[in-house]
């Protein structure tokens, strides 16, 4: 840690602490995730190191950039870029009830989808997509972060049974302790989109209930939610309904979302031609490329 000066603690969770630091080498600010591994079992240590391996391979304009990691005095330190613009959760709260413009929501949503595509194409589940884990850089670029409970899959259809994630964003299948795959990330993506529309989560009313968790789970399992404001277009309102399909098989993949005309036409706004080719080079992405050029032409 001699290369970094601690400025302040900016977060804390089951993983450990998130600390804002300043580099003595380049003078830039970074976020260091400090994970105490001294009392962990060998399996838990490997799980912590797995996050490092996942982060090191995540190189994309819409994913928080990993810089380095090291172990010192019984702790694992992971150095990441600092997003000066804060997270979407704080940005939503700052609206004070004033709805976002549709163009703003679409710009953010497309960038989140591009990040999630990069993750899913590498057979990884994020498993904790939420507005607090979606950050804004100084110039307003959206970056997906916190892969603390990401899971690398042996195949894209492998199913994981571990119930993990933030309660508000849990999908029905996880609440019912059923197997899930990348479609659970899609449900959470729908939760973020709904939150951007309404400035709150649709089941927030259960926060102060005496049976909070029970009622929350029942609400999620029901698959019902108050309608999105007519202030927004039919395309966007329809997309929310698709993301909230109770059956995971009925939810679109992130590639299918990016193929939608009103989404595809915005991709080039956020990716350079080189990044478009690199990000959409897999066979399953050919349809997205066709949609981009179809809209552009």
N, C-alpha and C positions, 0 to 999 in steps of 0.2 A: 504493500500500500504506500510505499515511500514515494511513488510517482504521482500520488493524488492527494489533494488537500480536501478534507471533509468540509462541506458547507452546511448541509442540513439533512435530516431524515425526512423523506417525502412519502414514505409508505411502509407498512408493516403487515405481515400476514403469516400464514402457517409456514411459508417458505423461509421467512427471515425478514430482513430489512432491505428497503430500497433507499440508497443514499445519494444525494446530489453532491458531486465532487468537481474539483477543478484540476486539470492535468498540469503538472509542473513542467512538462515538456513542450506542449503546444498552447497552453493557456485556455483551452476549450473546456466547457462543462460537459460532464458525462453523468450517467446514472450507473451506480454500481449496486448489483443485487448481492447482498451478503447472506450466505446460507451456512448456518452452523452444522457442520457434518461430524463433529467430534463425538457426539453421542448416537450417531446413526449406525444402524446395522450395515453390513457390507452391501446388502441389497439396496437399502435406501441411499447409500452413497453412490451406487451405480445409477440409480434413478436421477439423482441430482446431476451427475456428470452427463447423463443422457440429454438433459436440457441443453447443455453446452454444445453437444454434438449436433443437436437439432438446430440451434441458433446459428452455429458456424456455417451451416449450409443454406441459410435463408438470406439470399442476396437478391433484393427486389426493392424498387423505389418506394413501395407502399408497405414495407415491413421494417420495423425499427432495426437499425444496423448493429450487429454484434461487432465488438472491437477486439476483446481479448478476455481470457479468464486465467485465474491462477488460484492456488491453494496456499493458505498461510495461517498459522496458529489455530488449526482446527476448523477453519472456515473456507468455503469456496466462494470466490469473488468473480462475478460476471459483469464485464464492463460493456455498456450499451450507449448509443447516442442519446442525447437528451433532447426531448421534443419541447421546445419553449412555449408552444401554443397550448399546452395542457391536454386534457383528454375530452372526449365528446360528452361525457357525463357532466363535467363542469360547464361545458359550452351550452348544453341543453338547459341547465339550471339558470344560466345567465340570461336566458331569454325572458324570464319573468312572465311566462304565459303567452308571449308573442310568438305565433307560429313561424317556422322557417319557410322561406320561399322554396317552391318545388325544385328549381334549378340547383339550389344549394344542397338540398337533400340528395338529388341525383348525382351531383358531383362527388359528394362524400361516399355515397353508396357504391358507385362504380369502382372507386379506388379500394374500398373494402373488399369488393368481389374479386378484383385483380389480385389482391394480397392472398385471399382465401384460395383462389385458383392455384396460385404458386405453391401453397401449402398442400392442398389436396392432390395436386399432380405428383407430389413427392410421397404420396401414400402416408400422409401425416394428418392426424386429427388435432385441431387446436384445443378443443374441449373446454375453453373458458372465454368464448367470444362474448363481450359485453361492452357497454359504452365506456367503462372505466379502463378498458384495455385497448381502446382505439385512440390514438394520439394525433395531435396536430403539430406540424413543424412551424418554424417561424414564418415561412411563406405560405402556410395553409395546406400543405400536402398532408394527406391522411396516411398514417402508418399503424399497422396492426402490431401489437406487442404482447408481451407476457406469455411465453410458451412454457410456463412452469409445469403444466400438466399435459403437455402435448404427448401424443403417442404415435410412434412410427409403426405403421401397419405392414404385415408380411405381404398382404395383397389389398387391393382397393376394396374388396368386398369382405375382408375379415371383420368380424364383429367383436367388439369389446363389451364386457359386462360391468366394469367398474363404474359405480355411481359417483361421479365427480363433476364439479362445476359450480357456478353460482346459482342458488335456488331460483331466482326470478327467470333465469334463462334456460332452465332445464327443460328438455323435451318430454312429451308424454311417455315415450318408451323408457326413458331413464327413470322417470317417476314410478313406473310400473316394474322396474328392475328387469326390463327386457333387453335383449341385445340391441346394440345400436352401431351405426357407422358414421360416415361423413354427413349423413342427412340430419344428425343431431346438431352439427355445426350450422346447418342450413336453418333449422328451427331458431337457433340463437341469433342468426343473422336477421331473421324475421322480427325477432324481439327488438333488435337494435333499430330496424327500419320503423317499426311501430312507435318506438320511443321518440324517434326523430319527428314523426308525424304529430303525435299527441303531447310530447314533452313529458310523458310519464309512462310507466309500464301498465298494461291493462289489468294486472292483478295486484296493483299497489294497495288497493283497498284492504287487503288482508294483512297488511303490515302490523296493524294494531289489534288484530284479532287475538283472543285468548287461545285459539287453536290455530295459530299462524301457519305452521308447517303443514298440518293436516288439510286446512282449507286451501292453502296455496297449491298443494299437490292435486287436490280434487279439481281445482279450477283449471290447472294445466291439462290434466287428463281429459277434461270435458271437451277441450279443443275449441271452446267458444270464446269470443272476444268482442267488445263493443266496436261498432264500425268506425272506420277511419273517416275523418272529416271530408265532406264533399268539396272542400277547398282544394283538394288534390285531384289529379287526373284519374280517369278510369284505369289506365294502364298501371299506375302505381298502386291504386287501391286493390286491383285484381292481383297484383304481385304479392301483396301481403297475405291475401287469402291462400295463395299457392304455397307460400313458405310455411303457413300454419296448418297445413294438412295434417290431420291426426296420424295417418298412416305414413311412415317415413318413405315408403316406396312411391307415394303420390307427390312428394315434394320434389321440385326440380333440383338438378345438380347445379353447382356454381357455373359450369360450362353452359348449361341450358339457359341460365339467367343472363349470362353475357351475350348469348345469341339473340336475345330479344332486341328488336330494332331500336327501340327508344333508349336502350342501354348501350348497344353496340356502337351507336354513332358517337358516343362520348369517349370511347376508349382511347382514340388517338390524341385526345386532349391531354391525357395524362401519361402516355407512354410514347417515347421516341419511336421512329420506324424500326430501329434496331431492337428496341425492347419489345415492340409488338411481335416481331418475328421470333425473338428468343422466347418470349412468354407464351406465345400461341403456336409453338412448333410441333406439339404432340398431335397425333392423328385425330384425337377427340376434339382438338381445337380448330380443325380446318373449317368447321361450320361457322365459328366466330369470325375468322378471317374473311370468309365469304360475306358475312353480314356487314362487316365494317366497310368493305369495298362497295357492297351493294348500296349501302346508305350514303357513302361519300360520293359515289358516282351518281 
